[in-house]
Every structure is written in C-alpha cells, then in structure tokens.
Amino acid sequence: MYKNYLLNACVLVPKFDDFNNPYTIIVTSNGYERVNLTPSQLIDTDLKENGSSLKGAKEAAKAMLGTASVPPILIPRSPFSHVWFSTESTRNKTCHYFALHHVVDAKEKTFLPGETIVFLRNGRNIEVPVSRSKFMQRWNKASSYFLKDFFKQYISQPRYLKAEEKLLLKCAEVNENYLFD
C-alpha cells in the first residue's frame, strides 16, 4: 500500500494539522509528499508488506546490536537492505526517521545548541531538534547494524562465496591471526 513511498524516501518528518491529527512529510530525492500516517505507522506498514512488523524489526535490531534503546530499523530490499534510524524516542512527537544511505553529514547549529542540521545526498538540509552528538550516536548505531547485516547476508552466507573465499573465512574463524600473518 505505502511501499513505494519509502523506497525513494530520505527522511520522514512528523507533522500535525490544525486539528492535531498526525501526518508525515516524506522527503524524497525529487521533492516532498504528504501521507496521513505517522512515521512509525508508515514504517510498520512497509515492514508488514515484507512479512515483519515494527516491533519485530526493533527486537531483531536489539538482538543483533545488543542495545536496548532506540534501535535502528532494517527493511529488506534487493540488493541491499535499507536501514532507518530515528532521532529520538518514537514516543516523542518530534521524532524524525532518516534513511541511512541518504545521510551525508551533520553539523550542530551554531546559534542554537541542541539542534542539528543534517545534510542529505540530494543536496537538501533538514533541521532536527536533537544535539549533534545524539544524532551521530544514532547514525553510527545504524551504520553498524547495516554492516553486520551486510556481512551476514553477503559474506558469511556460503552461497555467495567462491570455494577459496569459504576456505579463507573458515581459516580466519579457526585462527584470527591467519589473515594478518
């Protein structure tokens, strides 16, 4: 139903109309779109189309990363999974979601400490009401999750490896120093 919205999305920005009804502004590479769902509902809908849920994705991230607070969300895509991370707790009304592969850099606003300007690949900038250090912590956690998933999916799975690569990985498992000697 909403799968196409997240496929090209860079950021999910929560908003409220005049009657306090939540909606989301989806920042894409080509512009903006409005959807009458919260960012969490939008991600949950997309995950359900892939046979999971937001709750399941959070539990999977917690199990893989070993952290309990504000886990990144992995949405299976081909050829690479998309990882989304939130700027703060999803209970907060100002919680933005960013697609990891669209974020380039983040800078603290000089005249407003505690707010950050996030630079996207498409040249746009988004201001978020969190400190740069908190944003970078979430961005790094999402990057780590993506790399672990990538390694699990493409490196450690035998079907993607040549025989020599399998042997090298097996030797590395047996003796970690093998690769460095």
BAVO-521489 format. One record per residue (C-alpha): residue number from 0; residue in one letter; x, y, z. Coordinates in Angstrom, 1 decimal. Example, Ala and Ser with C-alpha at 12.3 -4.5 7.8 and 13.67 -1.06 7.14 Angstrom:
BEGIN
{node 0 'a' {12.3 -4.5 7.8}}
{node 1 's' {13.7 -1.1 7.1}}
REM end
This chain:
BEGIN
{node 0 'm' {0.0 0.0 0.0}}
{node 1 'y' {2.7 2.6 1.0}}
{node 2 'k' {5.8 0.6 -0.1}}
{node 3 'n' {6.6 2.9 -2.9}}
{node 4 'y' {6.7 5.9 -0.6}}
{node 5 'l' {9.6 4.5 1.5}}
{node 6 'l' {11.5 3.2 -1.5}}
{node 7 'n' {12.8 6.6 -2.5}}
{node 8 'a' {12.4 8.4 0.8}}
{node 9 'c' {15.2 10.1 2.5}}
{node 10 'v' {13.5 11.4 5.7}}
{node 11 'l' {10.2 11.0 7.4}}
{node 12 'v' {9.2 14.3 9.2}}
{node 13 'p' {6.3 14.2 11.7}}
{node 14 'k' {3.7 17.0 11.5}}
{node 15 'f' {0.3 17.9 12.9}}
{node 16 'd' {-2.6 19.6 11.1}}
{node 17 'd' {-4.8 22.3 12.6}}
{node 18 'f' {-6.9 19.7 14.3}}
{node 19 'n' {-3.9 18.0 15.9}}
{node 20 'n' {-4.1 15.0 13.5}}
{node 21 'p' {-0.7 13.5 12.8}}
{node 22 'y' {0.7 13.1 9.3}}
{node 23 't' {4.2 12.7 7.7}}
{node 24 'i' {6.1 14.7 5.2}}
{node 25 'i' {8.2 12.3 3.2}}
{node 26 'v' {11.3 14.0 1.9}}
{node 27 't' {12.4 12.2 -1.3}}
{node 28 's' {15.1 12.7 -3.9}}
{node 29 'n' {12.6 14.5 -6.1}}
{node 30 'g' {10.6 16.6 -3.6}}
{node 31 'y' {8.1 16.1 -0.8}}
{node 32 'e' {4.9 14.0 -0.2}}
{node 33 'r' {2.3 14.1 2.5}}
{node 34 'v' {0.9 10.8 4.0}}
{node 35 'n' {-1.8 10.7 6.6}}
{node 36 'l' {0.2 8.3 8.8}}
{node 37 't' {2.8 8.8 11.5}}
{node 38 'p' {6.4 7.9 10.6}}
{node 39 's' {6.2 4.8 12.8}}
{node 40 'q' {2.9 3.7 11.1}}
{node 41 'l' {4.4 4.2 7.7}}
{node 42 'i' {7.5 2.1 8.5}}
{node 43 'd' {5.3 -0.6 10.2}}
{node 44 't' {3.1 -0.7 7.1}}
{node 45 'd' {6.1 -1.2 4.9}}
{node 46 'l' {7.5 -3.9 7.1}}
{node 47 'k' {4.2 -5.8 7.2}}
{node 48 'e' {4.3 -5.9 3.4}}
{node 49 'n' {7.6 -7.7 3.8}}
{node 50 'g' {6.3 -10.2 6.4}}
{node 51 's' {7.5 -8.4 9.6}}
{node 52 's' {6.5 -5.5 11.8}}
{node 53 'l' {8.0 -2.5 13.5}}
{node 54 'k' {8.0 -4.4 16.8}}
{node 55 'g' {9.7 -7.4 15.2}}
{node 56 'a' {12.3 -5.2 13.5}}
{node 57 'k' {13.1 -3.5 16.8}}
{node 58 'e' {13.5 -6.8 18.5}}
{node 59 'a' {15.8 -8.1 15.7}}
{node 60 'a' {18.0 -5.0 16.0}}
{node 61 'k' {18.2 -5.3 19.7}}
{node 62 'a' {19.3 -8.9 19.4}}
{node 63 'm' {21.9 -8.2 16.7}}
{node 64 'l' {23.3 -5.0 18.3}}
{node 65 'g' {22.9 -5.8 21.9}}
{node 66 't' {21.4 -2.4 22.7}}
{node 67 'a' {18.0 -1.7 24.2}}
{node 68 's' {17.3 2.0 23.4}}
{node 69 'v' {16.1 3.4 20.1}}
{node 70 'p' {17.3 0.6 17.8}}
{node 71 'p' {17.6 1.2 14.0}}
{node 72 'i' {15.1 -0.4 11.7}}
{node 73 'l' {16.1 -2.7 8.9}}
{node 74 'i' {13.8 -3.0 5.9}}
{node 75 'p' {14.6 -5.9 3.5}}
{node 76 'r' {15.2 -4.6 -0.1}}
{node 77 's' {17.1 -6.0 -3.0}}
{node 78 'p' {20.0 -6.0 -3.5}}
{node 79 'f' {20.7 -4.2 -0.2}}
{node 80 's' {18.6 -3.7 2.9}}
{node 81 'h' {17.5 -0.2 3.9}}
{node 82 'v' {18.3 0.9 7.4}}
{node 83 'w' {16.2 3.7 9.1}}
{node 84 'f' {17.1 5.3 12.3}}
{node 85 's' {15.1 7.7 14.5}}
{node 86 't' {16.5 10.9 16.0}}
{node 87 'e' {14.9 10.2 19.4}}
{node 88 's' {12.4 8.0 21.1}}
{node 89 't' {9.4 7.3 18.9}}
{node 90 'r' {7.1 8.4 21.7}}
{node 91 'n' {8.3 12.0 21.1}}
{node 92 'k' {6.2 14.0 18.7}}
{node 93 't' {9.4 15.4 17.0}}
{node 94 'c' {10.9 12.1 16.2}}
{node 95 'h' {12.3 12.1 12.6}}
{node 96 'y' {13.3 8.9 10.7}}
{node 97 'f' {16.3 9.0 8.4}}
{node 98 'a' {17.3 6.5 5.7}}
{node 99 'l' {20.9 5.7 6.5}}
{node 100 'h' {22.0 5.7 2.8}}
{node 101 'h' {20.8 9.2 2.3}}
{node 102 'v' {22.6 10.9 5.2}}
{node 103 'v' {26.0 12.6 4.3}}
{node 104 'd' {26.9 14.7 7.3}}
{node 105 'a' {25.5 16.5 10.4}}
{node 106 'k' {26.5 19.8 11.9}}
{node 107 'e' {25.5 21.4 15.2}}
{node 108 'k' {23.6 24.7 14.7}}
{node 109 't' {25.9 27.4 15.9}}
{node 110 'f' {23.3 29.8 17.2}}
{node 111 'l' {21.0 27.0 18.7}}
{node 112 'p' {22.9 24.4 20.6}}
{node 113 'g' {20.9 21.2 20.9}}
{node 114 'e' {19.7 21.4 17.3}}
{node 115 't' {21.4 19.8 14.3}}
{node 116 'i' {21.4 20.4 10.5}}
{node 117 'v' {21.5 17.1 8.6}}
{node 118 'f' {22.9 17.1 5.1}}
{node 119 'l' {21.4 14.6 2.6}}
{node 120 'r' {22.8 13.1 -0.6}}
{node 121 'n' {20.2 15.0 -2.7}}
{node 122 'g' {21.6 18.4 -1.5}}
{node 123 'r' {18.8 19.1 0.9}}
{node 124 'n' {19.3 20.0 4.6}}
{node 125 'i' {17.0 19.0 7.4}}
{node 126 'e' {17.0 20.6 10.9}}
{node 127 'v' {16.3 18.3 13.8}}
{node 128 'p' {15.7 19.2 17.4}}
{node 129 'v' {18.5 16.9 18.8}}
{node 130 's' {22.2 17.5 19.6}}
{node 131 'r' {24.8 16.5 17.0}}
{node 132 's' {26.3 14.0 19.4}}
{node 133 'k' {23.0 12.3 19.9}}
{node 134 'f' {22.3 12.3 16.2}}
{node 135 'm' {25.8 10.9 15.4}}
{node 136 'q' {25.3 8.2 18.1}}
{node 137 'r' {22.1 7.0 16.3}}
{node 138 'w' {23.7 7.3 12.9}}
{node 139 'n' {26.7 5.2 14.0}}
{node 140 'k' {24.5 2.6 15.5}}
{node 141 'a' {22.5 2.3 12.2}}
{node 142 's' {25.8 2.1 10.2}}
{node 143 's' {27.0 -0.7 12.5}}
{node 144 'y' {23.7 -2.5 12.0}}
{node 145 'f' {23.9 -2.2 8.2}}
{node 146 'l' {27.4 -3.6 8.2}}
{node 147 'k' {26.5 -6.5 10.4}}
{node 148 'd' {23.5 -7.3 8.2}}
{node 149 'f' {25.6 -6.9 5.0}}
{node 150 'f' {28.3 -9.2 6.4}}
{node 151 'k' {25.8 -11.8 7.5}}
{node 152 'q' {23.9 -11.7 4.1}}
{node 153 'y' {26.7 -11.4 1.6}}
{node 154 'i' {30.0 -12.6 3.3}}
{node 155 's' {29.2 -15.3 5.8}}
{node 156 'q' {26.5 -17.0 3.7}}
{node 157 'p' {28.2 -19.8 1.8}}
{node 158 'r' {26.0 -19.5 -1.4}}
{node 159 'y' {27.6 -16.2 -2.3}}
{node 160 'l' {31.2 -17.2 -1.8}}
{node 161 'k' {33.7 -19.0 -4.0}}
{node 162 'a' {35.5 -22.1 -2.6}}
{node 163 'e' {38.7 -20.1 -1.9}}
{node 164 'e' {36.8 -17.4 0.0}}
{node 165 'k' {35.0 -20.1 2.1}}
{node 166 'l' {38.3 -21.6 3.0}}
{node 167 'l' {39.8 -18.3 3.9}}
{node 168 'l' {36.9 -17.4 6.1}}
{node 169 'k' {37.0 -20.8 7.8}}
{node 170 'c' {40.7 -20.4 8.5}}
{node 171 'a' {40.0 -16.9 9.9}}
{node 172 'e' {37.4 -18.4 12.2}}
{node 173 'v' {39.8 -21.0 13.5}}
{node 174 'n' {42.8 -18.6 13.8}}
{node 175 'e' {42.0 -14.9 13.7}}
{node 176 'n' {45.7 -14.1 13.1}}
{node 177 'y' {45.8 -16.1 9.9}}
{node 178 'l' {44.7 -13.1 7.8}}
{node 179 'f' {47.4 -10.8 9.3}}
{node 180 'd' {50.5 -13.1 9.3}}
REM end
